[in-house]
Amino acid sequence: TTCRAPCSAFFLRDDAAREPMLVCAAGDVLLEPFWPEGLGIVRGFLGALDAASTVHLWASGGGPPAARETLALANACSAYRKLKMLAAKTRDQVLKPDKDFDLLPDSRYR
């Protein structure tokens, strides 16, 4: 069994007896909340959307498994780096208007 942890957020587990398994961290497990800035719930929702986007890319088929894995993990790392930059002072620089949010991280992060 091998585990890879890109950006400390998402793991692919390869087991000789099974298909690869994607495990996504979200919420407080992904990033410790900083309550004085009120970022806990925001990061929790954004992390859940990022995880769902990664799962969608990984499981949607199309192309060889290695290519899907690379695309999904690149998506996860990019979203995680942007989520880590989110603070009360940087909110407007990191996030797009929330009325435009959808599953893809590009709809949420600048």
C-alpha positions in Angstrom: 0.0 0.0 0.0 1.3 3.4 -0.9 -0.1 6.8 0.0 0.6 10.1 -1.7 -0.3 13.4 0.1 -0.2 16.3 -2.3 -0.6 19.5 -0.5 -1.5 17.6 2.7 -5.1 17.5 1.5 -5.9 14.5 -0.7 -4.6 11.0 -0.7 -4.6 8.2 -3.3 -4.2 4.8 -1.9 -3.0 2.1 -4.2 -3.6 -1.5 -3.1 -2.6 -4.4 -5.3 -5.9 -6.1 -4.6 -8.2 -3.1 -5.2 -8.7 -0.1 -7.4 -7.1 3.2 -6.2 -9.1 5.0 -3.6 -9.3 8.7 -3.2 -9.7 10.1 0.3 -10.4 13.8 0.7 -10.0 15.9 3.9 -12.4 18.7 4.3 -13.6 21.1 7.1 -11.6 21.4 10.3 -9.5 18.4 9.4 -8.2 20.1 6.2 -7.4 23.5 7.8 -7.6 24.5 11.4 -10.3 27.2 11.8 -9.3 30.6 13.1 -12.5 31.6 14.9 -11.7 35.3 15.6 -11.8 35.8 11.8 -15.0 33.7 11.3 -13.3 31.5 8.7 -14.3 28.1 10.1 -17.6 27.7 8.3 -16.3 29.4 5.1 -13.3 27.2 4.9 -15.5 24.2 5.7 -17.9 24.8 2.8 -15.1 25.7 0.4 -13.1 22.6 1.4 -16.2 20.4 0.9 -16.8 21.9 -2.6 -13.1 21.4 -3.4 -13.2 17.8 -2.3 -16.4 17.2 -4.4 -14.7 18.7 -7.4 -11.7 16.5 -7.0 -13.8 13.4 -6.6 -15.8 14.4 -9.7 -12.7 14.9 -11.8 -11.1 11.6 -10.6 -14.2 9.5 -11.1 -15.7 11.0 -14.2 -13.9 8.7 -16.6 -12.4 9.8 -19.8 -8.7 8.9 -20.4 -6.4 6.6 -18.7 -6.4 6.3 -14.9 -3.0 8.0 -14.5 -4.2 11.0 -16.5 -7.4 11.3 -14.4 -5.3 11.0 -11.2 -2.9 13.7 -12.3 -5.8 16.1 -13.2 -7.7 15.4 -10.0 -4.6 15.9 -7.8 -3.6 19.1 -9.6 -7.1 20.4 -9.1 -6.9 19.5 -5.4 -3.5 21.1 -4.9 -4.4 24.3 -6.6 -7.7 24.7 -4.6 -5.9 23.8 -1.4 -3.2 26.5 -1.9 -5.9 29.1 -2.6 -8.0 28.0 0.4 -4.9 28.3 2.6 -4.5 32.0 1.5 -8.0 32.8 2.6 -8.1 35.2 5.6 -10.4 38.1 6.6 -7.9 40.6 5.0 -7.4 38.6 1.8 -11.0 37.4 1.2 -11.6 39.9 -1.7 -8.2 38.9 -3.3 -8.8 35.1 -3.0 -12.5 34.7 -3.6 -14.8 35.6 -6.5 -18.4 36.8 -5.7 -20.2 33.9 -4.1 -23.2 34.2 -6.4 -21.0 32.6 -9.1 -19.8 29.6 -7.1 -20.3 26.1 -8.6 -18.4 22.8 -8.3 -15.3 23.9 -10.1 -12.7 25.8 -8.0 -12.1 28.3 -10.8 -15.6 29.6 -10.1 -14.7 30.4 -6.5 -11.0 31.3 -6.4 -9.3 34.2 -8.3 
